[in-house]
């Protein structure tokens, strides 16, 4: 009886825990986007006009603003206005540094499509211990020249929170490229190694079978 209850409890947790966490994250993001409605004048805010709050309107407003901004800056007149605005920002010392760094990272992620797209394996934190990492780009030419090696930039996320981690510049010869996708790598990190890509599971099973024989 106790064994059956424990099995039913675990099965129920496997259903509700992922679903509950997903709902909490989605609700947090929707609520965060709804805060953009506060930027509107009070007289035209939907909650003031309707008398009640509709969750998700902030998300719609954010999407519309981003879409309209993209439409404006992709034409000649909008691009000129954007260039003038950037020049003004570049005249402010602290703002200039922050804006330039964030813009460079954003352009790298969304324009080139090459950053954070490759899963690699590196020996870290010491020889004989391996860590999953994501290649973020090639090293600076100056660093490659002065080290005499081809350098690549990698990001090693922490587990189970991949939003923090370590940025390292390592020789390309010390990096092993993996076939797994970024999504598979993130799942493996988030699950602290419990979730292994299906192809890798088969390889591990075959390896254990060969060792047993």
Secondary structure, DSSP 8 states (H G I E B T S, - for coil): -HHHHHHHHHHHHHHHHHHHHHHHHHHHHHHHHHGGGGGS-GGG-HHHHHSS--TTHHHHHHHHHHHHHHHHHTSHHHHHHHHHHHHHHTTSHHHHHHHHHHHHHHHIIIII--TT-EEEEEE-SSTT-EEEEEEEEE--HHHHHHHTS-EEEEEEE-SS-TTSEEEEEEEGGG-EE-SS-HHHHHHHHHTTTSS--HHHHHHHHHHHHHHH-
